[in-house]
Structures are given as C-alpha cells and as structure tokens.
C-alpha cells in the first residue's frame, strides 16, 4: 500500500489529476484484480485524457463569456416557438458542420439567437 501512496504522490506532483482519481478509485473499489497491467494503464491514460479534455472545454466556455448558459436539454418545446424537436436534435450533433453545409436561422425575434447559442 505504501508503494501505491508514493505513486499517487508522484502522479499528483506531475499534475496528472485524472490518473490520480482513476487510480485511487480503482484501488478503493478493489477492481485492480479485474485489470491486466495493459488494461489498467489504458484505463489511467483514458481517465487523464478525459480530465484534460473536460478542463479545456470548461476553460474555453468560461473564456467565451456567453451571456446565457444554454443546453439542448433545457429547451421547452411546449412553448409556441415553432421549433421542431427532431430538427433541433439533428442540428445538435453538428453533422451539418462536418458536411460543410450552411445553416440559416429565420423566425420571430429571439428564436434564432436562442438556437444560435445552443449550437455554439
């Protein structure tokens, strides 16, 4: 156990926080016996990758200083805005960007801005 504690300290000093959390949770749950060494390493690297990706995303969202924090799950389709749920959900996966297609939003004032914020 002393070796694990030293490993956690070294990972922390190297600022590998995702690996620290994953290693600690693996040791606490006793799942270490379920992993082969290469699976454990892969699990730790994936956890670090996800941690860094999420931190970067949070940093970029904070730097963007959006006026409103909006999400697709917060859309109320019961309001009379003429928003079609299926169409909005198709736009949410951003496939239209990968296909290099344009998007034109039209409608009453405010509707386009709301959808535009969601797509950013």
Protein Blocks (a to p, Z undefined) as FASTA:
>chain_A
ZZmmmmmmmmmmnopaklmmmmmmmmmnopmmmpcfklmmmmmmmmmmmmmmmmmmmmmm
mmnopabdcdfklpcfkbcghpafklmmmmmnommmmnopacddeddehjlmmmmmmmZZ
